[in-house]
Amino acid sequence: MTQKRTLISLFAGAGGLDLGLEQAGFTTKVANELEPQACETLRQNKKLCNLNGLEINEFINKSLEQKCFKRLSANKKKLFFKR
């Protein structure tokens, strides 16, 4: 029996690359995306858990508390998480 390969999709967009890889025999375990419209597409295609905008903002705010972001200016932080 052939074992399927798995993938984690970061910056998934609408999931087009994932779809192609799945057709080639891969299984997507996690798809990650911050852009609201792309998230909705992934959600409609059952590729993303049901995160809403508030949960995404909470994630971003907690991420900004991480040590690696402390040294960035407010403008650079905003650009990093531009949505």
LOTORKE-356798 format. One record per residue: residue number from 0; residue in three letters; chain; z, x, y of N, C-alpha, C in turn. Coordinates in Angstrom, 2 decimals. Each point is the difference from the previous one (the first is absolute). Layout:
BEGIN
(NUM, Ala, A, (Z, X, Y), (Z, X, Y), (Z, X, Y)),
...
This chain:
BEGIN
(0, Met, A, (0.00, 0.83, -1.18), (0.00, -0.83, 1.18), (0.00, 0.88, 1.25)),
(1, Thr, A, (-0.82, -0.33, 0.97), (-0.10, 0.74, 1.25), (1.05, -0.47, 0.98)),
(2, Gln, A, (0.74, 0.95, 0.56), (1.04, -0.34, 0.97), (-0.63, -0.11, 1.38)),
(3, Lys, A, (0.33, -1.08, 0.74), (-0.51, -0.16, 1.36), (0.70, 0.98, 0.93)),
(4, Arg, A, (-0.73, 0.50, 0.94), (0.58, 0.85, 1.04), (0.54, -0.89, 1.10)),
(5, Thr, A, (1.07, 0.44, 0.62), (0.62, -0.79, 1.07), (-0.18, 0.71, 1.33)),
(6, Leu, A, (0.09, -0.79, 1.08), (-0.10, 0.59, 1.33), (0.95, -0.69, 0.95)),
(7, Ile, A, (0.36, 0.73, 1.04), (0.76, -0.53, 1.13), (-0.92, 0.14, 1.19)),
(8, Ser, A, (-0.26, -1.10, 0.68), (-0.96, -0.02, 1.10), (0.74, 0.03, 1.33)),
(9, Leu, A, (-0.07, 1.12, 0.71), (0.59, 0.14, 1.33), (-1.09, -0.21, 1.04)),
(10, Phe, A, (0.32, -0.67, 1.09), (-0.99, -0.31, 1.03), (-1.14, -0.79, -0.65)),
(11, Ala, A, (0.34, -1.05, -0.73), (-0.93, -0.72, -0.87), (-1.08, -0.78, 0.74)),
(12, Gly, A, (0.21, -0.29, 1.28), (-0.99, -0.83, 0.69), (-0.07, -1.35, -0.69)),
(13, Ala, A, (-1.19, -0.52, -0.17), (-0.17, -1.30, -0.66), (-0.06, 0.12, -1.52)),
(14, Gly, A, (0.07, 1.21, -0.53), (0.06, 0.20, -1.44), (-1.33, 0.27, -0.68)),
(15, Gly, A, (-1.04, 0.29, 0.75), (-1.32, 0.24, -0.58), (-0.04, 1.16, -0.97)),
(16, Leu, A, (0.60, 1.13, 0.38), (0.02, 1.15, -0.90), (0.78, -0.32, -1.26)),
(17, Asp, A, (1.12, -0.71, 0.15), (0.80, -0.39, -1.16), (-0.83, -0.86, -0.96)),
(18, Leu, A, (-0.74, -0.93, 0.55), (-0.84, -0.87, -0.82), (-1.00, 0.82, -0.81)),
(19, Gly, A, (-0.66, 0.93, 0.66), (-0.95, 0.87, -0.70), (0.66, 0.81, -1.10)),
(20, Leu, A, (1.18, 0.55, 0.31), (0.72, 0.79, -1.01), (0.47, -0.87, -1.16)),
(21, Glu, A, (0.40, -1.23, 0.30), (0.40, -0.91, -1.07), (-1.18, -0.33, -0.90)),
(22, Gln, A, (-1.18, -0.16, 0.61), (-1.20, -0.26, -0.80), (-0.36, 1.21, -0.86)),
(23, Ala, A, (0.46, 1.18, 0.42), (-0.24, 1.22, -0.77), (1.10, 0.26, -1.03)),
(24, Gly, A, (0.98, -0.93, -0.09), (1.02, 0.13, -1.03), (1.40, 0.35, 0.47)),
(25, Phe, A, (0.21, 0.13, 1.30), (1.33, 0.30, 0.51), (0.80, -1.29, 0.21)),
(26, Thr, A, (1.32, 0.15, 0.08), (0.88, -1.11, 0.32), (0.77, 0.36, 1.27)),
(27, Thr, A, (-0.07, -0.85, 1.01), (0.74, 0.24, 1.25), (1.43, -0.47, -0.18)),
(28, Lys, A, (0.95, 0.91, 0.12), (1.42, -0.34, -0.12), (0.58, -0.42, 1.34)),
(29, Val, A, (-0.40, 0.70, 1.08), (0.51, -0.28, 1.33), (-1.14, 0.18, 0.99)),
(30, Ala, A, (-0.13, -0.95, 0.92), (-0.93, 0.12, 1.12), (0.82, -0.07, 1.28)),
(31, Asn, A, (-0.19, 0.97, 0.88), (0.79, 0.11, 1.22), (-0.94, -0.11, 1.19)),
(32, Glu, A, (0.34, -0.88, 0.94), (-0.79, -0.16, 1.22), (0.89, -0.60, 1.08)),
(33, Leu, A, (-0.18, 0.44, 1.26), (0.78, -0.52, 1.11), (-0.79, -0.96, 0.88)),
(34, Glu, A, (-1.31, 0.12, 0.03), (-0.84, -0.85, 0.85), (0.09, -1.46, -0.45)),
(35, Pro, A, (0.45, -0.90, 0.87), (0.24, -1.40, -0.40), (-1.18, -0.70, -0.66)),
(36, Gln, A, (-1.21, 0.17, 0.54), (-1.15, -0.69, -0.58), (-0.32, 0.53, -1.40)),
(37, Ala, A, (0.09, 1.30, -0.18), (-0.23, 0.59, -1.32), (1.09, -0.43, -0.97)),
(38, Cys, A, (1.24, -0.08, 0.48), (1.10, -0.48, -0.85), (-0.27, -1.41, -0.51)),
(39, Glu, A, (-0.50, -0.84, 0.89), (-0.29, -1.38, -0.41), (-1.09, -0.03, -1.06)),
(40, Thr, A, (-1.02, 0.84, 0.14), (-1.05, 0.07, -1.02), (0.58, 0.46, -1.33)),
(41, Leu, A, (0.82, 1.04, 0.04), (0.64, 0.48, -1.23), (0.88, -1.08, -0.60)),
(42, Arg, A, (0.74, -0.70, 0.85), (0.89, -1.05, -0.48), (-0.81, -1.11, -0.69)),
(43, Gln, A, (-1.11, -0.38, 0.61), (-0.85, -1.05, -0.59), (-0.56, 0.44, -1.35)),
(44, Asn, A, (-0.21, 1.30, -0.15), (-0.52, 0.54, -1.25), (1.11, 0.45, -0.95)),
(45, Lys, A, (1.24, -0.39, 0.32), (1.17, 0.30, -0.85), (0.24, 1.50, -0.18)),
(46, Lys, A, (-0.32, 0.80, 1.02), (0.20, 1.44, -0.10), (1.17, 0.49, 0.82)),
(47, Leu, A, (0.65, -0.90, 0.73), (1.08, 0.42, 0.88), (1.12, -1.00, -0.10)),
(48, Cys, A, (1.21, 0.46, -0.03), (1.11, -0.93, -0.01), (0.01, -0.75, 1.34)),
(49, Asn, A, (0.72, -1.06, 0.07), (-0.03, -0.87, 1.16), (0.89, 0.52, 1.14)),
(50, Leu, A, (-0.48, 1.02, 0.67), (0.70, 0.50, 1.17), (-0.53, -0.72, 1.22)),
(51, Asn, A, (0.89, -0.39, 0.89), (-0.47, -0.61, 1.24), (0.10, 1.02, 1.13)),
(52, Gly, A, (-0.46, -0.38, 1.18), (-0.01, 0.92, 1.13), (1.37, 0.52, 0.37)),
(53, Leu, A, (1.02, -0.84, -0.11), (1.36, 0.45, 0.32), (0.47, 1.08, -0.96)),
(54, Glu, A, (-0.32, -0.16, -1.28), (0.39, 1.00, -0.98), (-0.73, 1.32, 0.23)),
(55, Ile, A, (-1.25, -0.09, 0.42), (-0.76, 1.22, 0.30), (0.60, 0.68, 1.22)),
(56, Asn, A, (0.35, -0.77, 1.03), (0.64, 0.59, 1.18), (1.34, 0.64, -0.35)),
(57, Glu, A, (0.76, -0.64, -0.89), (1.27, 0.57, -0.44), (-0.23, 1.33, -0.72)),
(58, Phe, A, (-1.03, 0.04, -0.83), (-0.35, 1.24, -0.70), (-0.34, 1.10, 1.01)),
(59, Ile, A, (-0.81, -0.34, 1.00), (-0.39, 0.98, 1.01), (1.22, 0.49, 0.77)),
(60, Asn, A, (0.86, -0.92, 0.41), (1.20, 0.40, 0.75), (0.90, 0.91, -0.83)),
(61, Lys, A, (0.17, -0.31, -1.27), (0.83, 0.87, -0.86), (-0.67, 1.36, -0.20)),
(62, Ser, A, (-1.33, -0.02, -0.11), (-0.73, 1.26, -0.16), (0.19, 0.89, 1.22)),
(63, Leu, A, (-0.01, -0.61, 1.18), (0.14, 0.78, 1.24), (1.38, 0.64, 0.13)),
(64, Glu, A, (0.96, -0.46, -0.77), (1.33, 0.60, 0.01), (0.06, 1.27, -0.85)),
(65, Gln, A, (-1.04, 0.25, -0.79), (-0.02, 1.18, -0.85), (-0.05, 1.28, 0.84)),
(66, Lys, A, (0.56, 1.04, -0.52), (0.12, 1.27, 0.69), (-1.36, 0.52, 0.50)),
(67, Cys, A, (-1.03, -0.15, -0.80), (-1.31, 0.55, 0.36), (-0.61, -0.66, 1.23)),
(68, Phe, A, (0.43, -1.22, 0.33), (-0.54, -0.69, 1.17), (0.82, 0.25, 1.26)),
(69, Lys, A, (1.21, 0.52, -0.13), (0.90, 0.18, 1.14), (-0.61, 0.90, 1.08)),
(70, Arg, A, (-0.77, 0.98, -0.40), (-0.53, 0.95, 0.98), (-1.27, -0.47, 0.70)),
(71, Leu, A, (-0.59, -1.12, -0.43), (-1.22, -0.51, 0.61), (0.30, -0.81, 1.26)),
(72, Ser, A, (-0.92, 0.06, 0.94), (0.14, -0.82, 1.21), (-0.22, -1.47, -0.37)),
(73, Ala, A, (0.43, -0.88, 0.87), (-0.16, -1.44, -0.24), (-1.47, -0.35, -0.16)),
(74, Asn, A, (-0.87, 0.63, 0.80), (-1.43, -0.26, -0.09), (-0.58, 0.41, -1.36)),
(75, Lys, A, (0.41, 1.17, -0.49), (-0.49, 0.46, -1.30), (0.50, -0.89, -1.13)),
(76, Lys, A, (1.22, -0.48, 0.10), (0.53, -0.94, -1.00), (-0.82, -1.28, 0.00)),
(77, Lys, A, (-0.31, -0.49, 1.20), (-0.79, -1.22, 0.11), (-1.39, 0.19, -0.62)),
(78, Leu, A, (-0.61, 1.14, 0.27), (-1.32, 0.30, -0.56), (0.05, 0.13, -1.53)),
(79, Phe, A, (1.06, 0.59, -0.51), (0.13, 0.19, -1.45), (-0.01, -1.34, -0.74)),
(80, Phe, A, (0.70, -0.99, 0.56), (0.10, -1.31, -0.65), (-0.86, -1.04, 0.70)),
(81, Lys, A, (-1.07, 0.45, 0.63), (-0.87, -0.95, 0.72), (-0.49, -1.09, -0.93)),
(82, Arg, A, (0.15, -1.25, 0.45), (-0.44, -1.14, -0.80), (-0.81, -0.92, 0.86)),
